[in-house]
């Protein structure tokens, strides 16, 4: 089980609670040899609904969980209470739901995973990772996709990105390991002043003990992640699989099958070898700052 806040909530947030409950329900179902179709029928639904529940992709109705526990032969009152309590906690909205007006469902799912992860490994080819962006840089990036939006909406989107970053300095922060293409640092998003502030901010945040930043230089040529940016998330709970997240223009994909995750993990390992070592990062950032000052 996950740790809890004094107010009864979970430090892992509802996304991981749903994943944990779904994993428990899947194990109980498989132990009884019950098909997803049969389980779906029991709760007046479908096998695809059971699949989404077991993956933690949807909320849980307590009635559905109670019916499934009965079907799976869970009669111990304490065990039933524990799992039903978990279902109630899993339905509590995370802080990011306050930004539902400016974040689609596919992004909200990622925000929950990001807040719950123990390790975040990411590769970026075009932009500074969202967790490391300054407000001015974030605003410039957001304007590229939402230039016609009202100023209030732009600022809401910037505020969401800034609030996300608090995960890096909380008492139990995840480890962030980011590899960025050199083009990320040299593309003048927002202009020279904005980029100078962003590069200086990267130099500071890279000093955090839980942040590792590497630069993949142009000289590396072609590489194993030429397909684009992606993020791999690992969770402290042993029952949860790693998840790969890749954002697209109007949606995102989530991968948790072992063979898919292994392929992305191997690509990250190769990238970290091809990139300049972390000990060179400050030197590279200082060089770019000098070029910006001279230009």
Buried (B, 14 or more C-beta within 10 A) or exposed (E): EBEEEEEEBBBBBBBBBBBBBBBBBBEBBEEEEBEBEBBBBBBEBBBEBBBBBBBBBEBBBEEBBBBBBEBBEBEEEEEBEEBBBBBEBBBBEBBBEBBEEBBEEBBBBBBBBBBBBBBBBBBBBEBBBBBBBBBBBBBBBBBEEEEEBEEEBBBBBBBBBBBBBEBBEEEEBBBBBBBBBBEBBEEEBBEEEBBBBBBBBBBEBBEEEBBBBBBBBEEBEEBBBEEEBBBBBBBBBEEBBBBBBBBEEEEBEBBBEEEBBEEBBEBBEEBBEBBBEBEEBBEBBEEBBEEBEEE
